[in-house]
């Protein structure tokens, strides 16, 4: 024997209202995460560009240091 309980219209409307609230909350959270994700992508791009700039400067400094060392060795050998 199966007992089926009746759900009132009021109960159905309450459940629908709760679901609507949850869906709205999820939409808001999704929007917030999309904004945060975009911000993180932009920040990542900036960091990548900064890293490339630092690597170029580092290579330039290394090259200049090697040139100075070569000159010093040349001076040392000629003395």
HTML snippet that shows the backbone in 3Dmol.js (N, CA, C, O; Angstrom):
<script src="https://3Dmol.org/build/3Dmol-min.js"></script>
<div id="view" style="width:600px;height:400px;position:relative"></div>
<script>
const pdb = `
ATOM      1  N   UNK A   1       0.830  -1.173   0.000  1.00  0.00           N
ATOM      2  CA  UNK A   1       0.000   0.000   0.000  1.00  0.00           C
ATOM      3  C   UNK A   1       0.889   1.257   0.000  1.00  0.00           C
ATOM      4  O   UNK A   1       1.766   1.393   0.853  1.00  0.00           O
ATOM      5  N   UNK A   2       0.665   2.161  -0.944  1.00  0.00           N
ATOM      6  CA  UNK A   2       1.434   3.383  -1.086  1.00  0.00           C
ATOM      7  C   UNK A   2       0.599   4.554  -0.585  1.00  0.00           C
ATOM      8  O   UNK A   2      -0.558   4.740  -0.962  1.00  0.00           O
ATOM      9  N   UNK A   3       1.234   5.331   0.278  1.00  0.00           N
ATOM     10  CA  UNK A   3       0.537   6.510   0.783  1.00  0.00           C
ATOM     11  C   UNK A   3       1.102   7.726   0.068  1.00  0.00           C
ATOM     12  O   UNK A   3       2.308   7.969   0.101  1.00  0.00           O
ATOM     13  N   UNK A   4       0.242   8.474  -0.569  1.00  0.00           N
ATOM     14  CA  UNK A   4       0.649   9.663  -1.298  1.00  0.00           C
ATOM     15  C   UNK A   4       0.100  10.865  -0.539  1.00  0.00           C
ATOM     16  O   UNK A   4      -1.097  10.984  -0.279  1.00  0.00           O
ATOM     17  N   UNK A   5       1.028  11.744  -0.198  1.00  0.00           N
ATOM     18  CA  UNK A   5       0.565  12.938   0.508  1.00  0.00           C
ATOM     19  C   UNK A   5       0.337  14.053  -0.506  1.00  0.00           C
ATOM     20  O   UNK A   5       1.042  14.157  -1.509  1.00  0.00           O
ATOM     21  N   UNK A   6      -0.626  14.851  -0.233  1.00  0.00           N
ATOM     22  CA  UNK A   6      -0.928  15.960  -1.120  1.00  0.00           C
ATOM     23  C   UNK A   6      -0.036  17.142  -0.760  1.00  0.00           C
ATOM     24  O   UNK A   6       0.176  17.465   0.409  1.00  0.00           O
ATOM     25  N   UNK A   7       0.469  17.763  -1.795  1.00  0.00           N
ATOM     26  CA  UNK A   7       1.265  18.961  -1.610  1.00  0.00           C
ATOM     27  C   UNK A   7       0.364  20.126  -1.965  1.00  0.00           C
ATOM     28  O   UNK A   7      -0.258  20.156  -3.027  1.00  0.00           O
ATOM     29  N   UNK A   8       0.307  21.057  -1.079  1.00  0.00           N
ATOM     30  CA  UNK A   8      -0.570  22.192  -1.332  1.00  0.00           C
ATOM     31  C   UNK A   8       0.093  23.155  -2.307  1.00  0.00           C
ATOM     32  O   UNK A   8       1.307  23.134  -2.511  1.00  0.00           O
ATOM     33  N   UNK A   9      -0.721  23.976  -2.887  1.00  0.00           N
ATOM     34  CA  UNK A   9      -0.224  24.976  -3.824  1.00  0.00           C
ATOM     35  C   UNK A   9       0.722  25.935  -3.102  1.00  0.00           C
ATOM     36  O   UNK A   9       1.725  26.368  -3.669  1.00  0.00           O
ATOM     37  N   UNK A  10       0.406  26.258  -1.875  1.00  0.00           N
ATOM     38  CA  UNK A  10       1.239  27.152  -1.078  1.00  0.00           C
ATOM     39  C   UNK A  10       2.633  26.556  -0.893  1.00  0.00           C
ATOM     40  O   UNK A  10       3.629  27.270  -1.002  1.00  0.00           O
ATOM     41  N   UNK A  11       2.713  25.258  -0.614  1.00  0.00           N
ATOM     42  CA  UNK A  11       4.004  24.583  -0.426  1.00  0.00           C
ATOM     43  C   UNK A  11       4.811  24.583  -1.723  1.00  0.00           C
ATOM     44  O   UNK A  11       6.025  24.785  -1.708  1.00  0.00           O
ATOM     45  N   UNK A  12       4.134  24.359  -2.828  1.00  0.00           N
ATOM     46  CA  UNK A  12       4.799  24.372  -4.127  1.00  0.00           C
ATOM     47  C   UNK A  12       5.352  25.765  -4.409  1.00  0.00           C
ATOM     48  O   UNK A  12       6.485  25.896  -4.873  1.00  0.00           O
ATOM     49  N   UNK A  13       4.581  26.788  -4.138  1.00  0.00           N
ATOM     50  CA  UNK A  13       5.021  28.157  -4.357  1.00  0.00           C
ATOM     51  C   UNK A  13       6.208  28.519  -3.460  1.00  0.00           C
ATOM     52  O   UNK A  13       7.115  29.239  -3.877  1.00  0.00           O
ATOM     53  N   UNK A  14       6.191  28.013  -2.228  1.00  0.00           N
ATOM     54  CA  UNK A  14       7.305  28.254  -1.310  1.00  0.00           C
ATOM     55  C   UNK A  14       8.597  27.619  -1.829  1.00  0.00           C
ATOM     56  O   UNK A  14       9.667  28.225  -1.784  1.00  0.00           O
ATOM     57  N   UNK A  15       8.473  26.400  -2.317  1.00  0.00           N
ATOM     58  CA  UNK A  15       9.638  25.700  -2.857  1.00  0.00           C
ATOM     59  C   UNK A  15      10.149  26.426  -4.095  1.00  0.00           C
ATOM     60  O   UNK A  15      11.359  26.576  -4.269  1.00  0.00           O
ATOM     61  N   UNK A  16       9.252  26.871  -4.946  1.00  0.00           N
ATOM     62  CA  UNK A  16       9.648  27.612  -6.149  1.00  0.00           C
ATOM     63  C   UNK A  16      10.354  28.905  -5.757  1.00  0.00           C
ATOM     64  O   UNK A  16      11.354  29.277  -6.372  1.00  0.00           O
ATOM     65  N   UNK A  17       9.848  29.583  -4.752  1.00  0.00           N
ATOM     66  CA  UNK A  17      10.473  30.830  -4.296  1.00  0.00           C
ATOM     67  C   UNK A  17      11.884  30.561  -3.754  1.00  0.00           C
ATOM     68  O   UNK A  17      12.813  31.322  -4.026  1.00  0.00           O
ATOM     69  N   UNK A  18      12.033  29.500  -3.004  1.00  0.00           N
ATOM     70  CA  UNK A  18      13.359  29.138  -2.488  1.00  0.00           C
ATOM     71  C   UNK A  18      14.307  28.836  -3.648  1.00  0.00           C
ATOM     72  O   UNK A  18      15.458  29.272  -3.640  1.00  0.00           O
ATOM     73  N   UNK A  19      13.828  28.094  -4.641  1.00  0.00           N
ATOM     74  CA  UNK A  19      14.656  27.779  -5.809  1.00  0.00           C
ATOM     75  C   UNK A  19      15.025  29.031  -6.585  1.00  0.00           C
ATOM     76  O   UNK A  19      16.158  29.163  -7.047  1.00  0.00           O
ATOM     77  N   UNK A  20      14.084  29.947  -6.732  1.00  0.00           N
ATOM     78  CA  UNK A  20      14.373  31.202  -7.429  1.00  0.00           C
ATOM     79  C   UNK A  20      15.467  31.986  -6.707  1.00  0.00           C
ATOM     80  O   UNK A  20      16.358  32.556  -7.337  1.00  0.00           O
ATOM     81  N   UNK A  21      15.387  32.004  -5.391  1.00  0.00           N
ATOM     82  CA  UNK A  21      16.395  32.702  -4.594  1.00  0.00           C
ATOM     83  C   UNK A  21      17.757  32.050  -4.784  1.00  0.00           C
ATOM     84  O   UNK A  21      18.768  32.734  -4.946  1.00  0.00           O
ATOM     85  N   UNK A  22      17.774  30.746  -4.763  1.00  0.00           N
ATOM     86  CA  UNK A  22      19.046  30.035  -4.948  1.00  0.00           C
ATOM     87  C   UNK A  22      19.618  30.278  -6.344  1.00  0.00           C
ATOM     88  O   UNK A  22      20.823  30.479  -6.493  1.00  0.00           O
ATOM     89  N   UNK A  23      18.776  30.261  -7.349  1.00  0.00           N
ATOM     90  CA  UNK A  23      19.230  30.504  -8.719  1.00  0.00           C
ATOM     91  C   UNK A  23      19.761  31.934  -8.839  1.00  0.00           C
ATOM     92  O   UNK A  23      20.798  32.157  -9.464  1.00  0.00           O
ATOM     93  N   UNK A  24      19.070  32.886  -8.255  1.00  0.00           N
ATOM     94  CA  UNK A  24      19.535  34.275  -8.275  1.00  0.00           C
ATOM     95  C   UNK A  24      20.900  34.397  -7.580  1.00  0.00           C
ATOM     96  O   UNK A  24      21.796  35.087  -8.066  1.00  0.00           O
ATOM     97  N   UNK A  25      21.038  33.722  -6.448  1.00  0.00           N
ATOM     98  CA  UNK A  25      22.323  33.734  -5.733  1.00  0.00           C
ATOM     99  C   UNK A  25      23.436  33.130  -6.597  1.00  0.00           C
ATOM    100  O   UNK A  25      24.553  33.648  -6.632  1.00  0.00           O
ATOM    101  N   UNK A  26      23.126  32.043  -7.284  1.00  0.00           N
ATOM    102  CA  UNK A  26      24.112  31.410  -8.155  1.00  0.00           C
ATOM    103  C   UNK A  26      24.490  32.314  -9.326  1.00  0.00           C
ATOM    104  O   UNK A  26      25.658  32.384  -9.708  1.00  0.00           O
ATOM    105  N   UNK A  27      23.516  32.995  -9.888  1.00  0.00           N
ATOM    106  CA  UNK A  27      23.794  33.922 -10.990  1.00  0.00           C
ATOM    107  C   UNK A  27      24.696  35.053 -10.507  1.00  0.00           C
ATOM    108  O   UNK A  27      25.653  35.434 -11.182  1.00  0.00           O
ATOM    109  N   UNK A  28      24.378  35.582  -9.329  1.00  0.00           N
ATOM    110  CA  UNK A  28      25.191  36.658  -8.760  1.00  0.00           C
ATOM    111  C   UNK A  28      26.617  36.163  -8.499  1.00  0.00           C
ATOM    112  O   UNK A  28      27.583  36.867  -8.794  1.00  0.00           O
ATOM    113  N   UNK A  29      26.748  34.964  -7.950  1.00  0.00           N
ATOM    114  CA  UNK A  29      28.073  34.403  -7.676  1.00  0.00           C
ATOM    115  C   UNK A  29      28.832  34.172  -8.979  1.00  0.00           C
ATOM    116  O   UNK A  29      30.038  34.411  -9.047  1.00  0.00           O
ATOM    117  N   UNK A  30      28.138  33.714 -10.002  1.00  0.00           N
ATOM    118  CA  UNK A  30      28.763  33.484 -11.307  1.00  0.00           C
ATOM    119  C   UNK A  30      29.268  34.802 -11.892  1.00  0.00           C
ATOM    120  O   UNK A  30      30.376  34.861 -12.425  1.00  0.00           O
ATOM    121  N   UNK A  31      28.470  35.844 -11.796  1.00  0.00           N
ATOM    122  CA  UNK A  31      28.892  37.160 -12.280  1.00  0.00           C
ATOM    123  C   UNK A  31      30.130  37.645 -11.522  1.00  0.00           C
ATOM    124  O   UNK A  31      31.076  38.168 -12.112  1.00  0.00           O
ATOM    125  N   UNK A  32      30.098  37.460 -10.209  1.00  0.00           N
ATOM    126  CA  UNK A  32      31.227  37.866  -9.375  1.00  0.00           C
ATOM    127  C   UNK A  32      32.492  37.096  -9.767  1.00  0.00           C
ATOM    128  O   UNK A  32      33.572  37.678  -9.865  1.00  0.00           O
ATOM    129  N   UNK A  33      32.354  35.805  -9.985  1.00  0.00           N
ATOM    130  CA  UNK A  33      33.508  34.987 -10.371  1.00  0.00           C
ATOM    131  C   UNK A  33      34.027  35.360 -11.754  1.00  0.00           C
ATOM    132  O   UNK A  33      35.234  35.326 -11.993  1.00  0.00           O
ATOM    133  N   UNK A  34      33.130  35.715 -12.661  1.00  0.00           N
ATOM    134  CA  UNK A  34      33.560  36.153 -13.990  1.00  0.00           C
ATOM    135  C   UNK A  34      34.369  37.438 -13.911  1.00  0.00           C
ATOM    136  O   UNK A  34      35.386  37.585 -14.589  1.00  0.00           O
ATOM    137  N   UNK A  35      33.909  38.371 -13.074  1.00  0.00           N
ATOM    138  CA  UNK A  35      34.648  39.620 -12.892  1.00  0.00           C
ATOM    139  C   UNK A  35      36.015  39.338 -12.278  1.00  0.00           C
ATOM    140  O   UNK A  35      37.029  39.876 -12.723  1.00  0.00           O
ATOM    141  N   UNK A  36      36.032  38.492 -11.254  1.00  0.00           N
ATOM    142  CA  UNK A  36      37.296  38.136 -10.599  1.00  0.00           C
ATOM    143  C   UNK A  36      38.238  37.430 -11.573  1.00  0.00           C
ATOM    144  O   UNK A  36      39.442  37.684 -11.578  1.00  0.00           O
ATOM    145  N   UNK A  37      37.683  36.550 -12.391  1.00  0.00           N
ATOM    146  CA  UNK A  37      38.489  35.816 -13.369  1.00  0.00           C
ATOM    147  C   UNK A  37      39.107  36.773 -14.385  1.00  0.00           C
ATOM    148  O   UNK A  37      40.278  36.634 -14.739  1.00  0.00           O
ATOM    149  N   UNK A  38      38.328  37.737 -14.852  1.00  0.00           N
ATOM    150  CA  UNK A  38      38.842  38.722 -15.808  1.00  0.00           C
ATOM    151  C   UNK A  38      39.962  39.538 -15.179  1.00  0.00           C
ATOM    152  O   UNK A  38      40.983  39.803 -15.813  1.00  0.00           O
ATOM    153  N   UNK A  39      39.764  39.928 -13.938  1.00  0.00           N
ATOM    154  CA  UNK A  39      40.785  40.693 -13.220  1.00  0.00           C
ATOM    155  C   UNK A  39      42.072  39.878 -13.075  1.00  0.00           C
ATOM    156  O   UNK A  39      43.171  40.402 -13.263  1.00  0.00           O
ATOM    157  N   UNK A  40      41.928  38.606 -12.743  1.00  0.00           N
ATOM    158  CA  UNK A  40      43.099  37.738 -12.596  1.00  0.00           C
ATOM    159  C   UNK A  40      43.819  37.544 -13.935  1.00  0.00           C
ATOM    160  O   UNK A  40      45.049  37.494 -13.980  1.00  0.00           O
ATOM    161  N   UNK A  41      43.064  37.437 -15.007  1.00  0.00           N
ATOM    162  CA  UNK A  41      43.682  37.315 -16.333  1.00  0.00           C
ATOM    163  C   UNK A  41      44.484  38.564 -16.675  1.00  0.00           C
ATOM    164  O   UNK A  41      45.599  38.475 -17.191  1.00  0.00           O
ATOM    165  N   UNK A  42      43.909  39.726 -16.383  1.00  0.00           N
ATOM    166  CA  UNK A  42      44.612  40.979 -16.660  1.00  0.00           C
ATOM    167  C   UNK A  42      45.869  41.090 -15.804  1.00  0.00           C
ATOM    168  O   UNK A  42      46.923  41.506 -16.285  1.00  0.00           O
ATOM    169  N   UNK A  43      45.749  40.715 -14.535  1.00  0.00           N
ATOM    170  CA  UNK A  43      46.891  40.748 -13.630  1.00  0.00           C
ATOM    171  C   UNK A  43      47.979  39.787 -14.102  1.00  0.00           C
ATOM    172  O   UNK A  43      49.166  40.111 -14.057  1.00  0.00           O
ATOM    173  N   UNK A  44      47.570  38.612 -14.553  1.00  0.00           N
ATOM    174  CA  UNK A  44      48.515  37.623 -15.058  1.00  0.00           C
ATOM    175  C   UNK A  44      49.251  38.152 -16.284  1.00  0.00           C
ATOM    176  O   UNK A  44      50.455  37.943 -16.433  1.00  0.00           O
ATOM    177  N   UNK A  45      48.521  38.837 -17.161  1.00  0.00           N
ATOM    178  CA  UNK A  45      49.129  39.423 -18.358  1.00  0.00           C
ATOM    179  C   UNK A  45      50.161  40.473 -17.967  1.00  0.00           C
ATOM    180  O   UNK A  45      51.259  40.514 -18.521  1.00  0.00           O
ATOM    181  N   UNK A  46      49.797  41.327 -17.002  1.00  0.00           N
ATOM    182  CA  UNK A  46      50.722  42.363 -16.544  1.00  0.00           C
ATOM    183  C   UNK A  46      51.984  41.733 -15.940  1.00  0.00           C
ATOM    184  O   UNK A  46      53.098  42.189 -16.200  1.00  0.00           O
ATOM    185  N   UNK A  47      51.799  40.693 -15.142  1.00  0.00           N
ATOM    186  CA  UNK A  47      52.947  40.023 -14.528  1.00  0.00           C
ATOM    187  C   UNK A  47      53.835  39.373 -15.586  1.00  0.00           C
ATOM    188  O   UNK A  47      55.060  39.385 -15.472  1.00  0.00           O
ATOM    189  N   UNK A  48      53.218  38.816 -16.600  1.00  0.00           N
ATOM    190  CA  UNK A  48      53.977  38.197 -17.682  1.00  0.00           C
ATOM    191  C   UNK A  48      54.801  39.244 -18.429  1.00  0.00           C
ATOM    192  O   UNK A  48      55.963  39.009 -18.762  1.00  0.00           O
ATOM    193  N   UNK A  49      54.195  40.397 -18.689  1.00  0.00           N
ATOM    194  CA  UNK A  49      54.915  41.475 -19.369  1.00  0.00           C
ATOM    195  C   UNK A  49      56.058  41.998 -18.497  1.00  0.00           C
ATOM    196  O   UNK A  49      57.145  42.283 -18.999  1.00  0.00           O
ATOM    197  N   UNK A  50      55.811  42.120 -17.204  1.00  0.00           N
ATOM    198  CA  UNK A  50      56.857  42.564 -16.277  1.00  0.00           C
ATOM    199  C   UNK A  50      57.998  41.562 -16.245  1.00  0.00           C
ATOM    200  O   UNK A  50      59.169  41.940 -16.234  1.00  0.00           O
ATOM    201  N   UNK A  51      57.653  40.293 -16.231  1.00  0.00           N
ATOM    202  CA  UNK A  51      58.685  39.249 -16.218  1.00  0.00           C
ATOM    203  C   UNK A  51      59.541  39.329 -17.480  1.00  0.00           C
ATOM    204  O   UNK A  51      60.765  39.224 -17.407  1.00  0.00           O
ATOM    205  N   UNK A  52      58.911  39.512 -18.624  1.00  0.00           N
ATOM    206  CA  UNK A  52      59.660  39.616 -19.877  1.00  0.00           C
ATOM    207  C   UNK A  52      60.594  40.822 -19.850  1.00  0.00           C
ATOM    208  O   UNK A  52      61.737  40.743 -20.301  1.00  0.00           O
ATOM    209  N   UNK A  53      60.100  41.935 -19.320  1.00  0.00           N
ATOM    210  CA  UNK A  53      60.915  43.141 -19.219  1.00  0.00           C
ATOM    211  C   UNK A  53      62.117  42.908 -18.305  1.00  0.00           C
ATOM    212  O   UNK A  53      63.233  43.319 -18.622  1.00  0.00           O
ATOM    213  N   UNK A  54      61.889  42.258 -17.187  1.00  0.00           N
ATOM    214  CA  UNK A  54      62.978  41.975 -16.242  1.00  0.00           C
ATOM    215  C   UNK A  54      64.001  41.036 -16.874  1.00  0.00           C
ATOM    216  O   UNK A  54      65.205  41.219 -16.694  1.00  0.00           O
ATOM    217  N   UNK A  55      63.532  40.035 -17.611  1.00  0.00           N
ATOM    218  CA  UNK A  55      64.459  39.113 -18.280  1.00  0.00           C
ATOM    219  C   UNK A  55      65.321  39.849 -19.299  1.00  0.00           C
ATOM    220  O   UNK A  55      66.519  39.586 -19.402  1.00  0.00           O
ATOM    221  N   UNK A  56      64.719  40.769 -20.052  1.00  0.00           N
ATOM    222  CA  UNK A  56      65.493  41.547 -21.026  1.00  0.00           C
ATOM    223  C   UNK A  56      66.543  42.396 -20.328  1.00  0.00           C
ATOM    224  O   UNK A  56      67.696  42.447 -20.756  1.00  0.00           O
ATOM    225  N   UNK A  57      66.140  43.066 -19.245  1.00  0.00           N
ATOM    226  CA  UNK A  57      67.083  43.889 -18.490  1.00  0.00           C
ATOM    227  C   UNK A  57      68.192  43.040 -17.886  1.00  0.00           C
ATOM    228  O   UNK A  57      69.352  43.450 -17.863  1.00  0.00           O
ATOM    229  N   UNK A  58      67.838  41.863 -17.402  1.00  0.00           N
ATOM    230  CA  UNK A  58      68.822  40.951 -16.821  1.00  0.00           C
ATOM    231  C   UNK A  58      69.834  40.507 -17.880  1.00  0.00           C
ATOM    232  O   UNK A  58      71.037  40.477 -17.620  1.00  0.00           O
ATOM    233  N   UNK A  59      69.350  40.170 -19.049  1.00  0.00           N
ATOM    234  CA  UNK A  59      70.251  39.756 -20.134  1.00  0.00           C
ATOM    235  C   UNK A  59      71.166  40.899 -20.566  1.00  0.00           C
ATOM    236  O   UNK A  59      72.344  40.687 -20.855  1.00  0.00           O
ATOM    237  N   UNK A  60      70.615  42.112 -20.607  1.00  0.00           N
ATOM    238  CA  UNK A  60      71.418  43.277 -20.959  1.00  0.00           C
ATOM    239  C   UNK A  60      72.505  43.516 -19.909  1.00  0.00           C
ATOM    240  O   UNK A  60      73.657  43.776 -20.254  1.00  0.00           O
ATOM    241  N   UNK A  61      72.139  43.429 -18.633  1.00  0.00           N
ATOM    242  CA  UNK A  61      73.112  43.614 -17.556  1.00  0.00           C
ATOM    243  C   UNK A  61      74.190  42.529 -17.601  1.00  0.00           C
ATOM    244  O   UNK A  61      75.370  42.800 -17.375  1.00  0.00           O
ATOM    245  N   UNK A  62      73.767  41.302 -17.896  1.00  0.00           N
ATOM    246  CA  UNK A  62      74.720  40.198 -17.996  1.00  0.00           C
ATOM    247  C   UNK A  62      75.701  40.448 -19.135  1.00  0.00           C
ATOM    248  O   UNK A  62      76.904  40.233 -18.989  1.00  0.00           O
ATOM    249  N   UNK A  63      75.186  40.894 -20.249  1.00  0.00           N
ATOM    250  CA  UNK A  63      76.026  41.178 -21.409  1.00  0.00           C
ATOM    251  C   UNK A  63      77.026  42.286 -21.092  1.00  0.00           C
ATOM    252  O   UNK A  63      78.202  42.184 -21.440  1.00  0.00           O
ATOM    253  N   UNK A  64      76.557  43.347 -20.430  1.00  0.00           N
ATOM    254  CA  UNK A  64      77.453  44.437 -20.065  1.00  0.00           C
ATOM    255  C   UNK A  64      78.519  43.975 -19.078  1.00  0.00           C
ATOM    256  O   UNK A  64      79.682  44.365 -19.183  1.00  0.00           O
ATOM    257  N   UNK A  65      78.115  43.139 -18.114  1.00  0.00           N
ATOM    258  CA  UNK A  65      79.073  42.620 -17.132  1.00  0.00           C
ATOM    259  C   UNK A  65      80.126  41.753 -17.819  1.00  0.00           C
ATOM    260  O   UNK A  65      81.309  41.837 -17.489  1.00  0.00           O
ATOM    261  N   UNK A  66      79.706  40.926 -18.768  1.00  0.00           N
ATOM    262  CA  UNK A  66      80.662  40.087 -19.499  1.00  0.00           C
ATOM    263  C   UNK A  66      81.624  40.949 -20.311  1.00  0.00           C
ATOM    264  O   UNK A  66      82.814  40.642 -20.392  1.00  0.00           O
ATOM    265  N   UNK A  67      81.118  42.027 -20.913  1.00  0.00           N
ATOM    266  CA  UNK A  67      81.969  42.945 -21.673  1.00  0.00           C
ATOM    267  C   UNK A  67      83.003  43.598 -20.755  1.00  0.00           C
ATOM    268  O   UNK A  67      84.175  43.700 -21.118  1.00  0.00           O
ATOM    269  N   UNK A  68      82.584  44.031 -19.589  1.00  0.00           N
ATOM    270  CA  UNK A  68      83.504  44.642 -18.629  1.00  0.00           C
ATOM    271  C   UNK A  68      84.561  43.635 -18.193  1.00  0.00           C
ATOM    272  O   UNK A  68      85.742  43.971 -18.103  1.00  0.00           O
ATOM    273  N   UNK A  69      84.137  42.393 -17.920  1.00  0.00           N
ATOM    274  CA  UNK A  69      85.099  41.353 -17.518  1.00  0.00           C
ATOM    275  C   UNK A  69      86.117  41.082 -18.626  1.00  0.00           C
ATOM    276  O   UNK A  69      87.306  40.902 -18.359  1.00  0.00           O
ATOM    277  N   UNK A  70      85.638  41.055 -19.866  1.00  0.00           N
ATOM    278  CA  UNK A  70      86.561  40.837 -20.988  1.00  0.00           C
ATOM    279  C   UNK A  70      87.581  41.977 -21.071  1.00  0.00           C
ATOM    280  O   UNK A  70      88.767  41.740 -21.301  1.00  0.00           O
ATOM    281  N   UNK A  71      87.114  43.210 -20.885  1.00  0.00           N
ATOM    282  CA  UNK A  71      88.032  44.359 -20.910  1.00  0.00           C
ATOM    283  C   UNK A  71      89.055  44.261 -19.776  1.00  0.00           C
ATOM    284  O   UNK A  71      90.244  44.514 -19.971  1.00  0.00           O
ATOM    285  N   UNK A  72      88.573  43.889 -18.594  1.00  0.00           N
ATOM    286  CA  UNK A  72      89.495  43.754 -17.452  1.00  0.00           C
ATOM    287  C   UNK A  72      90.534  42.664 -17.709  1.00  0.00           C
ATOM    288  O   UNK A  72      91.710  42.838 -17.390  1.00  0.00           O
ATOM    289  N   UNK A  73      90.108  41.555 -18.278  1.00  0.00           N
ATOM    290  CA  UNK A  73      91.059  40.471 -18.590  1.00  0.00           C
ATOM    291  C   UNK A  73      92.063  40.942 -19.629  1.00  0.00           C
ATOM    292  O   UNK A  73      93.255  40.645 -19.548  1.00  0.00           O
ATOM    293  N   UNK A  74      91.557  41.684 -20.609  1.00  0.00           N
ATOM    294  CA  UNK A  74      92.443  42.216 -21.664  1.00  0.00           C
ATOM    295  C   UNK A  74      93.472  43.167 -21.065  1.00  0.00           C
ATOM    296  O   UNK A  74      94.651  43.110 -21.415  1.00  0.00           O
ATOM    297  N   UNK A  75      93.034  44.033 -20.173  1.00  0.00           N
ATOM    298  CA  UNK A  75      93.954  44.957 -19.492  1.00  0.00           C
ATOM    299  C   UNK A  75      94.948  44.177 -18.644  1.00  0.00           C
ATOM    300  O   UNK A  75      96.138  44.492 -18.629  1.00  0.00           O
ATOM    301  N   UNK A  76      94.468  43.171 -17.945  1.00  0.00           N
ATOM    302  CA  UNK A  76      95.321  42.355 -17.083  1.00  0.00           C
ATOM    303  C   UNK A  76      96.386  41.611 -17.917  1.00  0.00           C
ATOM    304  O   UNK A  76      97.545  41.526 -17.510  1.00  0.00           O
ATOM    305  N   UNK A  77      95.993  41.086 -19.062  1.00  0.00           N
ATOM    306  CA  UNK A  77      96.912  40.337 -19.904  1.00  0.00           C
ATOM    307  C   UNK A  77      97.945  41.258 -20.574  1.00  0.00           C
ATOM    308  O   UNK A  77      99.069  40.834 -20.845  1.00  0.00           O
ATOM    309  N   UNK A  78      97.568  42.502 -20.836  1.00  0.00           N
ATOM    310  CA  UNK A  78      98.500  43.414 -21.516  1.00  0.00           C
ATOM    311  C   UNK A  78      99.461  44.089 -20.517  1.00  0.00           C
ATOM    312  O   UNK A  78     100.460  44.694 -20.909  1.00  0.00           O
ATOM    313  N   UNK A  79      99.144  43.974 -19.253  1.00  0.00           N
ATOM    314  CA  UNK A  79     100.011  44.622 -18.250  1.00  0.00           C
ATOM    315  C   UNK A  79     101.199  43.794 -17.889  1.00  0.00           C
ATOM    316  O   UNK A  79     102.012  44.208 -17.063  1.00  0.00           O
TER     317      UNK A  79
END
`;
const viewer = $3Dmol.createViewer("view");
viewer.addModel(pdb, "pdb");
viewer.setStyle({}, {cartoon: {color: "spectrum"}});
viewer.zoomTo();
viewer.render();
</script>
